[in-house]
Amino acid sequence: MAVIDADDVSKRYGSVVALDRVDLTVESGEIFGFLGPNGAGKSTFINTLLDFVKPSQGTLSVFGNDCQRQGVRARSRIGVLPEGYAVFDRLTGRQHVEYAIDAKDAADDPVTVLDRVGIREAADRKAGGYSKGMAQRLVLGMALVGEPDLLILDEPTTGLDPNGAAEIREILREERERGATVFFSSHILEQVEAVCDRVAILQDGELVAVDTIAGLRESLGGGTKLVITPDEFDAGTLTAIRGVEGVETAVAVDETTIEVTCTNDAKMDVLVELNEAGVDVVNFRTEEASLEDMFVEYTGGGR
Amino acid sequence: MTWRAVARHDRRQTRGVRSVRLLLGLLAFVILAAAYVYPIDADDPVTTARFTGYVVGWLTTVVPVVGVMLGYDAVVSDRVSGAMRLTLSLPNGRRDLVLGKLASRAGLLTAVTLVALLGAGFLVVYPFGRLELPRSLAFVAVTVLFAVLWTGIGVAVSMAVATKQRALTAGFGILGLFILLWGQLADLVAIGLEAIGLADGGLPGPVRFLFSLTPGTAFERITRGFLDPASSVGGPWYLSEWVALAVFACWLVAPLGLAFRRFAGSDLA
């Protein structure tokens, strides 16, 4: 059964198109990563799910409840960590969680919740004095209240150090084990790669790919990455490589290394092309394409 | 029905705030001061029913100020800071949000009004006055509604705009217009009409009706017409206390209703 169902959703601000005909389905029980560079429209999409923003066109539903017309029913089964929130400065962490328990009509113990997100010792301090990372943990705690069937998290690891980010990922896995569906956005790829069953890539408001990580690799024709060290480097070399059939991206990492993603068959062609262009290859090796490479590929970030 | 959760949550944040205490203290002080002065100032007999016509003039000035000041930041400050996103991430609708905020703020004002009027009743009755319970209770009810009405106008302003600055400007604008300017405007029109020979000694009925459309005037008419035995409301039917009751009811619901329609349809992010 579809947990999130977005159908042909667009959002325009004047002449700016923030979301362009997005069709997306998230299935029950998966951890779904919503990827894209900053400004791609990830938060706009999440804000339409939460009815902070009205779509210009199209419909969205969560558990079959229309997000705009039955927003309260839709949100009664969702735990949310929104983008651009602020905590209630005058209230303590404990009071924040109590608010969530009250509004969701749940029976959780505030201290247990705060302990789980790692800020138990700050429970009775005013949240106005929390650091960004602590606030992020607090709001994640509010989202976890009442065992929601779906978690919608907008950049959940913002403001956290790598250890904190790992703790959050562990919580997401626990939530999936419990039976929840997790939908979260990120512009940091390794986080998505580490936990997600499926990912969607959003670019300039358009959905450019929805697949499993393995599937994305597959669609890149084997996803080979060539790491080449030429004897000398000039911009013309990149242009020449990009002209080879089967080459997806060619990026100069620094003045000494070129990274090329291409189909398996094109590997030799690239080397031949370099040879013909009069470039001596000092060294080269091949790697399996990482999600980062695919990301660059899909969003054109390296060109 | 989660507006109760929003109200409890808002009360937790509001009750300790110094400016809120100050405003509520001001209201209580004015009501008690009026009750203290009234037995000395007014003609006999001193009764709580006749006190209504005395205190209403004070209330039409102080209640609007306190109500608008309590309401104007209720919605917009959370909207600007982003805290509203936490409230609306929970299973609260925008209607719950507004109802909860209004209930919390109007509730505070109601509680203080009730206590202050109780104290005022005591000051009027003791030692030489007389208690007239039915009319006094009716007056308490109308005063509470008047407090809710003005908190509602404040909350309506708070819903309709996107910055705190604009909410404050609009709030003061409405107060200035209805409390300071409205009466003078009426005088000015009267002088003008007299100068061109269209009126003689006061405004013609229809123009007076126009100038009586403020919440304060409606409150005053209701008090003088229904509750204070010492005064009455004269003039054509459309200046009667019954029409004032209808005007009062409109002010109670229309600003909130219109502002909510705007708020409900707007993007918050």
Chai-1 contact restraints between the chains, C-beta under 6 A:
chainA,res_idxA,chainB,res_idxB,connection_type,confidence,min_distance_angstrom,max_distance_angstrom,comment,restraint_id
A,N47,B,A269,contact,1.0,0.0,6.0,A-B,restraint_1
A,F52,B,L268,contact,1.0,0.0,6.0,A-B,restraint_2
A,F52,B,A269,contact,1.0,0.0,6.0,A-B,restraint_3
A,V53,B,D267,contact,1.0,0.0,6.0,A-B,restraint_4
A,V53,B,A269,contact,1.0,0.0,6.0,A-B,restraint_5
A,V72,B,P91,contact,1.0,0.0,6.0,A-B,restraint_6
A,V72,B,G93,contact,1.0,0.0,6.0,A-B,restraint_7
A,R75,B,P91,contact,1.0,0.0,6.0,A-B,restraint_8
A,S76,B,P91,contact,1.0,0.0,6.0,A-B,restraint_9
A,V80,B,S89,contact,1.0,0.0,6.0,A-B,restraint_10
A,P82,B,R85,contact,1.0,0.0,6.0,A-B,restraint_11
A,P82,B,S89,contact,1.0,0.0,6.0,A-B,restraint_12
A,G84,B,G82,contact,1.0,0.0,6.0,A-B,restraint_13
A,Y85,B,G82,contact,1.0,0.0,6.0,A-B,restraint_14
A,Y85,B,R85,contact,1.0,0.0,6.0,A-B,restraint_15
A,Y85,B,L86,contact,1.0,0.0,6.0,A-B,restraint_16
A,A86,B,S81,contact,1.0,0.0,6.0,A-B,restraint_17
A,A86,B,G82,contact,1.0,0.0,6.0,A-B,restraint_18
A,A86,B,A83,contact,1.0,0.0,6.0,A-B,restraint_19
A,F88,B,A83,contact,1.0,0.0,6.0,A-B,restraint_20
A,R90,B,Q13,contact,1.0,0.0,6.0,A-B,restraint_21
A,Y99,B,H9,contact,1.0,0.0,6.0,A-B,restraint_22
A,A100,B,L90,contact,1.0,0.0,6.0,A-B,restraint_23
A,D102,B,A5,contact,1.0,0.0,6.0,A-B,restraint_24
A,A103,B,T2,contact,1.0,0.0,6.0,A-B,restraint_25
A,A103,B,A5,contact,1.0,0.0,6.0,A-B,restraint_26
A,A103,B,L90,contact,1.0,0.0,6.0,A-B,restraint_27
A,A103,B,N92,contact,1.0,0.0,6.0,A-B,restraint_28
